[in-house]
Amino acid sequence: MRLVGYLVDLITMAVVMLQAIQERHENSLLKTEMDKLREENKTMRENINKASCPNCGTATTSRGTALTTEEQQLRIENAKLKAEVRN
């Protein structure tokens, strides 16, 4: 009976260790995804600043307007990805 109890304890410890390893791996994946989202956000902000008047913030060209529309779509996608990462 002692041997069975010992084996059950070993198996329980192994399961806990595997869960911890899995959680660390998932955290690493989430961190990588968050880093990608931050870089994407930085790129979008740079594009907005390039396409906007530094004084008033309005689009400087018709292409700038298209970038703003594209940027809005990217922001929506970015928000969806962030929500996915949180869940």
PDB file as gemmi writes it, atoms N, CA and C in Angstrom:
CRYST1    1.000    1.000    1.000  90.00  90.00  90.00 P 1                      
ATOM      1  N   MET A   1       0.818  -1.196   0.000  1.00  0.00           N  
ATOM      2  CA  MET A   1       0.000   0.000   0.000  1.00  0.00           C  
ATOM      3  C   MET A   1       0.860   1.257   0.000  1.00  0.00           C  
ATOM      4  N   ARG A   2       1.973   1.219   0.717  1.00  0.00           N  
ATOM      5  CA  ARG A   2       2.857   2.382   0.738  1.00  0.00           C  
ATOM      6  C   ARG A   2       3.389   2.669  -0.659  1.00  0.00           C  
ATOM      7  N   LEU A   3       3.696   1.607  -1.396  1.00  0.00           N  
ATOM      8  CA  LEU A   3       4.227   1.770  -2.744  1.00  0.00           C  
ATOM      9  C   LEU A   3       3.193   2.427  -3.649  1.00  0.00           C  
ATOM     10  N   VAL A   4       1.955   2.036  -3.537  1.00  0.00           N  
ATOM     11  CA  VAL A   4       0.886   2.629  -4.342  1.00  0.00           C  
ATOM     12  C   VAL A   4       0.754   4.114  -4.010  1.00  0.00           C  
ATOM     13  N   GLY A   5       0.762   4.446  -2.735  1.00  0.00           N  
ATOM     14  CA  GLY A   5       0.682   5.848  -2.329  1.00  0.00           C  
ATOM     15  C   GLY A   5       1.851   6.649  -2.853  1.00  0.00           C  
ATOM     16  N   TYR A   6       3.029   6.054  -2.793  1.00  0.00           N  
ATOM     17  CA  TYR A   6       4.234   6.716  -3.297  1.00  0.00           C  
ATOM     18  C   TYR A   6       4.118   6.950  -4.798  1.00  0.00           C  
ATOM     19  N   LEU A   7       3.642   5.954  -5.535  1.00  0.00           N  
ATOM     20  CA  LEU A   7       3.484   6.094  -6.987  1.00  0.00           C  
ATOM     21  C   LEU A   7       2.438   7.154  -7.335  1.00  0.00           C  
ATOM     22  N   VAL A   8       1.360   7.186  -6.574  1.00  0.00           N  
ATOM     23  CA  VAL A   8       0.330   8.202  -6.800  1.00  0.00           C  
ATOM     24  C   VAL A   8       0.925   9.592  -6.575  1.00  0.00           C  
ATOM     25  N   ASP A   9       1.727   9.735  -5.526  1.00  0.00           N  
ATOM     26  CA  ASP A   9       2.370  11.027  -5.257  1.00  0.00           C  
ATOM     27  C   ASP A   9       3.314  11.418  -6.383  1.00  0.00           C  
ATOM     28  N   LEU A  10       4.079  10.454  -6.896  1.00  0.00           N  
ATOM     29  CA  LEU A  10       5.002  10.725  -8.003  1.00  0.00           C  
ATOM     30  C   LEU A  10       4.245  11.159  -9.259  1.00  0.00           C  
ATOM     31  N   ILE A  11       3.174  10.466  -9.542  1.00  0.00           N  
ATOM     32  CA  ILE A  11       2.374  10.801 -10.725  1.00  0.00           C  
ATOM     33  C   ILE A  11       1.767  12.192 -10.562  1.00  0.00           C  
ATOM     34  N   THR A  12       1.277  12.503  -9.381  1.00  0.00           N  
ATOM     35  CA  THR A  12       0.703  13.819  -9.117  1.00  0.00           C  
ATOM     36  C   THR A  12       1.756  14.906  -9.309  1.00  0.00           C  
ATOM     37  N   MET A  13       2.947  14.661  -8.791  1.00  0.00           N  
ATOM     38  CA  MET A  13       4.031  15.635  -8.948  1.00  0.00           C  
ATOM     39  C   MET A  13       4.393  15.807 -10.428  1.00  0.00           C  
ATOM     40  N   ALA A  14       4.432  14.724 -11.168  1.00  0.00           N  
ATOM     41  CA  ALA A  14       4.760  14.784 -12.591  1.00  0.00           C  
ATOM     42  C   ALA A  14       3.711  15.585 -13.349  1.00  0.00           C  
ATOM     43  N   VAL A  15       2.451  15.381 -13.019  1.00  0.00           N  
ATOM     44  CA  VAL A  15       1.366  16.120 -13.676  1.00  0.00           C  
ATOM     45  C   VAL A  15       1.492  17.611 -13.380  1.00  0.00           C  
ATOM     46  N   VAL A  16       1.776  17.951 -12.132  1.00  0.00           N  
ATOM     47  CA  VAL A  16       1.926  19.354 -11.751  1.00  0.00           C  
ATOM     48  C   VAL A  16       3.105  19.979 -12.497  1.00  0.00           C  
ATOM     49  N   MET A  17       4.201  19.235 -12.602  1.00  0.00           N  
ATOM     50  CA  MET A  17       5.374  19.746 -13.317  1.00  0.00           C  
ATOM     51  C   MET A  17       5.059  19.940 -14.801  1.00  0.00           C  
ATOM     52  N   LEU A  18       4.352  19.002 -15.394  1.00  0.00           N  
ATOM     53  CA  LEU A  18       3.987  19.135 -16.807  1.00  0.00           C  
ATOM     54  C   LEU A  18       3.064  20.333 -17.029  1.00  0.00           C  
ATOM     55  N   GLN A  19       2.142  20.553 -16.113  1.00  0.00           N  
ATOM     56  CA  GLN A  19       1.256  21.701 -16.224  1.00  0.00           C  
ATOM     57  C   GLN A  19       2.048  22.994 -16.139  1.00  0.00           C  
ATOM     58  N   ALA A  20       3.028  23.047 -15.244  1.00  0.00           N  
ATOM     59  CA  ALA A  20       3.858  24.246 -15.104  1.00  0.00           C  
ATOM     60  C   ALA A  20       4.661  24.496 -16.378  1.00  0.00           C  
ATOM     61  N   ILE A  21       5.203  23.439 -16.956  1.00  0.00           N  
ATOM     62  CA  ILE A  21       5.966  23.568 -18.211  1.00  0.00           C  
ATOM     63  C   ILE A  21       5.055  24.060 -19.326  1.00  0.00           C  
ATOM     64  N   GLN A  22       3.861  23.501 -19.393  1.00  0.00           N  
ATOM     65  CA  GLN A  22       2.911  23.912 -20.423  1.00  0.00           C  
ATOM     66  C   GLN A  22       2.519  25.380 -20.245  1.00  0.00           C  
ATOM     67  N   GLU A  23       2.283  25.807 -19.020  1.00  0.00           N  
ATOM     68  CA  GLU A  23       1.926  27.201 -18.760  1.00  0.00           C  
ATOM     69  C   GLU A  23       3.064  28.138 -19.139  1.00  0.00           C  
ATOM     70  N   ARG A  24       4.304  27.747 -18.841  1.00  0.00           N  
ATOM     71  CA  ARG A  24       5.449  28.581 -19.228  1.00  0.00           C  
ATOM     72  C   ARG A  24       5.537  28.698 -20.743  1.00  0.00           C  
ATOM     73  N   HIS A  25       5.296  27.582 -21.425  1.00  0.00           N  
ATOM     74  CA  HIS A  25       5.334  27.599 -22.891  1.00  0.00           C  
ATOM     75  C   HIS A  25       4.237  28.512 -23.444  1.00  0.00           C  
ATOM     76  N   GLU A  26       3.029  28.386 -22.907  1.00  0.00           N  
ATOM     77  CA  GLU A  26       1.924  29.243 -23.349  1.00  0.00           C  
ATOM     78  C   GLU A  26       2.238  30.706 -23.066  1.00  0.00           C  
ATOM     79  N   ASN A  27       2.823  30.997 -21.903  1.00  0.00           N  
ATOM     80  CA  ASN A  27       3.202  32.371 -21.572  1.00  0.00           C  
ATOM     81  C   ASN A  27       4.229  32.901 -22.561  1.00  0.00           C  
ATOM     82  N   SER A  28       5.162  32.049 -22.936  1.00  0.00           N  
ATOM     83  CA  SER A  28       6.173  32.443 -23.909  1.00  0.00           C  
ATOM     84  C   SER A  28       5.533  32.764 -25.261  1.00  0.00           C  
ATOM     85  N   LEU A  29       4.589  31.927 -25.680  1.00  0.00           N  
ATOM     86  CA  LEU A  29       3.889  32.178 -26.944  1.00  0.00           C  
ATOM     87  C   LEU A  29       3.104  33.485 -26.877  1.00  0.00           C  
ATOM     88  N   LEU A  30       2.432  33.718 -25.748  1.00  0.00           N  
ATOM     89  CA  LEU A  30       1.664  34.951 -25.589  1.00  0.00           C  
ATOM     90  C   LEU A  30       2.579  36.174 -25.581  1.00  0.00           C  
ATOM     91  N   LYS A  31       3.737  36.061 -24.950  1.00  0.00           N  
ATOM     92  CA  LYS A  31       4.694  37.166 -24.928  1.00  0.00           C  
ATOM     93  C   LYS A  31       5.182  37.477 -26.344  1.00  0.00           C  
ATOM     94  N   THR A  32       5.472  36.431 -27.105  1.00  0.00           N  
ATOM     95  CA  THR A  32       5.909  36.621 -28.491  1.00  0.00           C  
ATOM     96  C   THR A  32       4.821  37.317 -29.301  1.00  0.00           C  
ATOM     97  N   GLU A  33       3.586  36.877 -29.130  1.00  0.00           N  
ATOM     98  CA  GLU A  33       2.460  37.495 -29.841  1.00  0.00           C  
ATOM     99  C   GLU A  33       2.294  38.953 -29.423  1.00  0.00           C  
ATOM    100  N   MET A  34       2.433  39.231 -28.129  1.00  0.00           N  
ATOM    101  CA  MET A  34       2.308  40.606 -27.642  1.00  0.00           C  
ATOM    102  C   MET A  34       3.418  41.480 -28.213  1.00  0.00           C  
ATOM    103  N   ASP A  35       4.630  40.952 -28.310  1.00  0.00           N  
ATOM    104  CA  ASP A  35       5.739  41.702 -28.901  1.00  0.00           C  
ATOM    105  C   ASP A  35       5.448  42.030 -30.362  1.00  0.00           C  
ATOM    106  N   LYS A  36       4.887  41.064 -31.082  1.00  0.00           N  
ATOM    107  CA  LYS A  36       4.518  41.303 -32.486  1.00  0.00           C  
ATOM    108  C   LYS A  36       3.460  42.393 -32.579  1.00  0.00           C  
ATOM    109  N   LEU A  37       2.465  42.346 -31.691  1.00  0.00           N  
ATOM    110  CA  LEU A  37       1.401  43.363 -31.697  1.00  0.00           C  
ATOM    111  C   LEU A  37       1.967  44.747 -31.377  1.00  0.00           C  
ATOM    112  N   ARG A  38       2.897  44.817 -30.435  1.00  0.00           N  
ATOM    113  CA  ARG A  38       3.513  46.101 -30.102  1.00  0.00           C  
ATOM    114  C   ARG A  38       4.275  46.665 -31.293  1.00  0.00           C  
ATOM    115  N   GLU A  39       5.014  45.804 -31.986  1.00  0.00           N  
ATOM    116  CA  GLU A  39       5.772  46.244 -33.158  1.00  0.00           C  
ATOM    117  C   GLU A  39       4.826  46.711 -34.261  1.00  0.00           C  
ATOM    118  N   GLU A  40       3.744  45.980 -34.451  1.00  0.00           N  
ATOM    119  CA  GLU A  40       2.740  46.371 -35.451  1.00  0.00           C  
ATOM    120  C   GLU A  40       2.128  47.721 -35.083  1.00  0.00           C  
ATOM    121  N   ASN A  41       1.826  47.896 -33.816  1.00  0.00           N  
ATOM    122  CA  ASN A  41       1.255  49.150 -33.342  1.00  0.00           C  
ATOM    123  C   ASN A  41       2.240  50.294 -33.580  1.00  0.00           C  
ATOM    124  N   LYS A  42       3.509  50.062 -33.293  1.00  0.00           N  
ATOM    125  CA  LYS A  42       4.542  51.081 -33.504  1.00  0.00           C  
ATOM    126  C   LYS A  42       4.616  51.466 -34.982  1.00  0.00           C  
ATOM    127  N   THR A  43       4.591  50.462 -35.848  1.00  0.00           N  
ATOM    128  CA  THR A  43       4.640  50.717 -37.290  1.00  0.00           C  
ATOM    129  C   THR A  43       3.426  51.524 -37.747  1.00  0.00           C  
ATOM    130  N   MET A  44       2.244  51.173 -37.236  1.00  0.00           N  
ATOM    131  CA  MET A  44       1.034  51.910 -37.601  1.00  0.00           C  
ATOM    132  C   MET A  44       1.129  53.366 -37.148  1.00  0.00           C  
ATOM    133  N   ARG A  45       1.627  53.581 -35.937  1.00  0.00           N  
ATOM    134  CA  ARG A  45       1.765  54.950 -35.434  1.00  0.00           C  
ATOM    135  C   ARG A  45       2.735  55.754 -36.292  1.00  0.00           C  
ATOM    136  N   GLU A  46       3.835  55.124 -36.691  1.00  0.00           N  
ATOM    137  CA  GLU A  46       4.797  55.801 -37.557  1.00  0.00           C  
ATOM    138  C   GLU A  46       4.158  56.164 -38.890  1.00  0.00           C  
ATOM    139  N   ASN A  47       3.354  55.257 -39.448  1.00  0.00           N  
ATOM    140  CA  ASN A  47       2.674  55.533 -40.716  1.00  0.00           C  
ATOM    141  C   ASN A  47       1.687  56.687 -40.574  1.00  0.00           C  
ATOM    142  N   ILE A  48       0.998  56.748 -39.464  1.00  0.00           N  
ATOM    143  CA  ILE A  48       0.057  57.841 -39.231  1.00  0.00           C  
ATOM    144  C   ILE A  48       0.807  59.164 -39.162  1.00  0.00           C  
ATOM    145  N   ASN A  49       1.900  59.172 -38.418  1.00  0.00           N  
ATOM    146  CA  ASN A  49       2.672  60.405 -38.275  1.00  0.00           C  
ATOM    147  C   ASN A  49       3.252  60.869 -39.609  1.00  0.00           C  
ATOM    148  N   LYS A  50       3.672  59.942 -40.447  1.00  0.00           N  
ATOM    149  CA  LYS A  50       4.212  60.286 -41.758  1.00  0.00           C  
ATOM    150  C   LYS A  50       3.135  60.863 -42.674  1.00  0.00           C  
ATOM    151  N   ALA A  51       1.913  60.377 -42.543  1.00  0.00           N  
ATOM    152  CA  ALA A  51       0.839  60.775 -43.442  1.00  0.00           C  
ATOM    153  C   ALA A  51       0.006  61.929 -42.895  1.00  0.00           C  
ATOM    154  N   SER A  52       0.391  62.481 -41.750  1.00  0.00           N  
ATOM    155  CA  SER A  52      -0.403  63.527 -41.129  1.00  0.00           C  
ATOM    156  C   SER A  52       0.379  64.824 -41.029  1.00  0.00           C  
ATOM    157  N   CYS A  53      -0.352  65.915 -41.071  1.00  0.00           N  
ATOM    158  CA  CYS A  53       0.227  67.226 -40.856  1.00  0.00           C  
ATOM    159  C   CYS A  53       0.672  67.309 -39.393  1.00  0.00           C  
ATOM    160  N   PRO A  54       1.932  67.709 -39.141  1.00  0.00           N  
ATOM    161  CA  PRO A  54       2.401  67.769 -37.756  1.00  0.00           C  
ATOM    162  C   PRO A  54       1.672  68.815 -36.915  1.00  0.00           C  
ATOM    163  N   ASN A  55       1.069  69.817 -37.563  1.00  0.00           N  
ATOM    164  CA  ASN A  55       0.379  70.877 -36.825  1.00  0.00           C  
ATOM    165  C   ASN A  55      -1.055  70.528 -36.473  1.00  0.00           C  
ATOM    166  N   CYS A  56      -1.802  70.015 -37.466  1.00  0.00           N  
ATOM    167  CA  CYS A  56      -3.228  69.783 -37.217  1.00  0.00           C  
ATOM    168  C   CYS A  56      -3.610  68.307 -37.216  1.00  0.00           C  
ATOM    169  N   GLY A  57      -2.742  67.437 -37.739  1.00  0.00           N  
ATOM    170  CA  GLY A  57      -3.021  66.007 -37.712  1.00  0.00           C  
ATOM    171  C   GLY A  57      -3.858  65.498 -38.871  1.00  0.00           C  
ATOM    172  N   THR A  58      -4.263  66.379 -39.795  1.00  0.00           N  
ATOM    173  CA  THR A  58      -5.064  65.917 -40.935  1.00  0.00           C  
ATOM    174  C   THR A  58      -4.160  65.284 -41.987  1.00  0.00           C  
ATOM    175  N   ALA A  59      -4.768  64.473 -42.846  1.00  0.00           N  
ATOM    176  CA  ALA A  59      -4.008  63.795 -43.897  1.00  0.00           C  
ATOM    177  C   ALA A  59      -3.400  64.822 -44.832  1.00  0.00           C  
ATOM    178  N   THR A  60      -2.154  64.582 -45.244  1.00  0.00           N  
ATOM    179  CA  THR A  60      -1.454  65.537 -46.100  1.00  0.00           C  
ATOM    180  C   THR A  60      -1.671  65.263 -47.581  1.00  0.00           C  
ATOM    181  N   THR A  61      -2.056  64.032 -47.946  1.00  0.00           N  
ATOM    182  CA  THR A  61      -2.314  63.682 -49.339  1.00  0.00           C  
ATOM    183  C   THR A  61      -3.511  62.756 -49.408  1.00  0.00           C  
ATOM    184  N   SER A  62      -3.983  62.520 -50.618  1.00  0.00           N  
ATOM    185  CA  SER A  62      -5.080  61.565 -50.763  1.00  0.00           C  
ATOM    186  C   SER A  62      -4.618  60.173 -50.362  1.00  0.00           C  
ATOM    187  N   ARG A  63      -3.332  59.888 -50.585  1.00  0.00           N  
ATOM    188  CA  ARG A  63      -2.791  58.594 -50.155  1.00  0.00           C  
ATOM    189  C   ARG A  63      -2.826  58.505 -48.634  1.00  0.00           C  
ATOM    190  N   GLY A  64      -2.591  59.613 -47.961  1.00  0.00           N  
ATOM    191  CA  GLY A  64      -2.645  59.639 -46.508  1.00  0.00           C  
ATOM    192  C   GLY A  64      -4.021  59.254 -46.008  1.00  0.00           C  
ATOM    193  N   THR A  65      -5.053  59.667 -46.708  1.00  0.00           N  
ATOM    194  CA  THR A  65      -6.416  59.304 -46.332  1.00  0.00           C  
ATOM    195  C   THR A  65      -6.600  57.794 -46.446  1.00  0.00           C  
ATOM    196  N   ALA A  66      -6.057  57.210 -47.523  1.00  0.00           N  
ATOM    197  CA  ALA A  66      -6.157  55.760 -47.698  1.00  0.00           C  
ATOM    198  C   ALA A  66      -5.409  55.047 -46.579  1.00  0.00           C  
ATOM    199  N   LEU A  67      -4.262  55.589 -46.215  1.00  0.00           N  
ATOM    200  CA  LEU A  67      -3.510  54.977 -45.112  1.00  0.00           C  
ATOM    201  C   LEU A  67      -4.310  55.040 -43.821  1.00  0.00           C  
ATOM    202  N   THR A  68      -5.031  56.146 -43.625  1.00  0.00           N  
ATOM    203  CA  THR A  68      -5.819  56.274 -42.411  1.00  0.00           C  
ATOM    204  C   THR A  68      -6.909  55.204 -42.383  1.00  0.00           C  
ATOM    205  N   THR A  69      -7.552  54.969 -43.504  1.00  0.00           N  
ATOM    206  CA  THR A  69      -8.572  53.928 -43.581  1.00  0.00           C  
ATOM    207  C   THR A  69      -7.939  52.554 -43.333  1.00  0.00           C  
ATOM    208  N   GLU A  70      -6.807  52.317 -43.972  1.00  0.00           N  
ATOM    209  CA  GLU A  70      -6.100  51.053 -43.771  1.00  0.00           C  
ATOM    210  C   GLU A  70      -5.659  50.918 -42.315  1.00  0.00           C  
ATOM    211  N   GLU A  71      -5.200  52.017 -41.758  1.00  0.00           N  
ATOM    212  CA  GLU A  71      -4.758  52.009 -40.363  1.00  0.00           C  
ATOM    213  C   GLU A  71      -5.909  51.680 -39.424  1.00  0.00           C  
ATOM    214  N   GLN A  72      -7.089  52.181 -39.730  1.00  0.00           N  
ATOM    215  CA  GLN A  72      -8.248  51.871 -38.903  1.00  0.00           C  
ATOM    216  C   GLN A  72      -8.544  50.378 -38.933  1.00  0.00           C  
ATOM    217  N   GLN A  73      -8.444  49.783 -40.112  1.00  0.00           N  
ATOM    218  CA  GLN A  73      -8.656  48.342 -40.231  1.00  0.00           C  
ATOM    219  C   GLN A  73      -7.597  47.569 -39.445  1.00  0.00           C  
ATOM    220  N   LEU A  74      -6.352  48.060 -39.512  1.00  0.00           N  
ATOM    221  CA  LEU A  74      -5.285  47.411 -38.758  1.00  0.00           C  
ATOM    222  C   LEU A  74      -5.515  47.526 -37.260  1.00  0.00           C  
ATOM    223  N   ARG A  75      -6.022  48.659 -36.828  1.00  0.00           N  
ATOM    224  CA  ARG A  75      -6.315  48.829 -35.407  1.00  0.00           C  
ATOM    225  C   ARG A  75      -7.404  47.856 -34.944  1.00  0.00           C  
ATOM    226  N   ILE A  76      -8.414  47.682 -35.782  1.00  0.00           N  
ATOM    227  CA  ILE A  76      -9.488  46.742 -35.452  1.00  0.00           C  
ATOM    228  C   ILE A  76      -8.910  45.331 -35.328  1.00  0.00           C  
ATOM    229  N   GLU A  77      -8.081  44.953 -36.302  1.00  0.00           N  
ATOM    230  CA  GLU A  77      -7.460  43.632 -36.270  1.00  0.00           C  
ATOM    231  C   GLU A  77      -6.545  43.497 -35.052  1.00  0.00           C  
ATOM    232  N   ASN A  78      -5.813  44.557 -34.751  1.00  0.00           N  
ATOM    233  CA  ASN A  78      -4.921  44.562 -33.589  1.00  0.00           C  
ATOM    234  C   ASN A  78      -5.729  44.357 -32.311  1.00  0.00           C  
ATOM    235  N   ALA A  79      -6.857  45.036 -32.182  1.00  0.00           N  
ATOM    236  CA  ALA A  79      -7.712  44.892 -30.995  1.00  0.00           C  
ATOM    237  C   ALA A  79      -8.255  43.468 -30.887  1.00  0.00           C  
ATOM    238  N   LYS A  80      -8.652  42.881 -32.014  1.00  0.00           N  
ATOM    239  CA  LYS A  80      -9.144  41.510 -32.004  1.00  0.00           C  
ATOM    240  C   LYS A  80      -8.063  40.557 -31.540  1.00  0.00           C  
ATOM    241  N   LEU A  81      -6.844  40.747 -32.043  1.00  0.00           N  
ATOM    242  CA  LEU A  81      -5.745  39.886 -31.648  1.00  0.00           C  
ATOM    243  C   LEU A  81      -5.424  40.035 -30.161  1.00  0.00           C  
ATOM    244  N   LYS A  82      -5.477  41.269 -29.671  1.00  0.00           N  
ATOM    245  CA  LYS A  82      -5.218  41.492 -28.256  1.00  0.00           C  
ATOM    246  C   LYS A  82      -6.263  40.786 -27.399  1.00  0.00           C  
ATOM    247  N   ALA A  83      -7.519  40.852 -27.836  1.00  0.00           N  
ATOM    248  CA  ALA A  83      -8.580  40.186 -27.104  1.00  0.00           C  
ATOM    249  C   ALA A  83      -8.369  38.673 -27.121  1.00  0.00           C  
ATOM    250  N   GLU A  84      -7.916  38.151 -28.246  1.00  0.00           N  
ATOM    251  CA  GLU A  84      -7.635  36.729 -28.367  1.00  0.00           C  
ATOM    252  C   GLU A  84      -6.502  36.313 -27.427  1.00  0.00           C  
ATOM    253  N   VAL A  85      -5.472  37.147 -27.365  1.00  0.00           N  
ATOM    254  CA  VAL A  85      -4.321  36.848 -26.510  1.00  0.00           C  
ATOM    255  C   VAL A  85      -4.733  36.838 -25.049  1.00  0.00           C  
ATOM    256  N   ARG A  86      -5.616  37.744 -24.648  1.00  0.00           N  
ATOM    257  CA  ARG A  86      -6.071  37.800 -23.272  1.00  0.00           C  
ATOM    258  C   ARG A  86      -6.887  36.580 -22.874  1.00  0.00           C  
ATOM    259  N   ASN A  87      -7.597  36.001 -23.847  1.00  0.00           N  
ATOM    260  CA  ASN A  87      -8.459  34.839 -23.549  1.00  0.00           C  
ATOM    261  C   ASN A  87      -7.683  33.610 -23.651  1.00  0.00           C  
TER     262      ASN A  87                                                      
END                                                                             
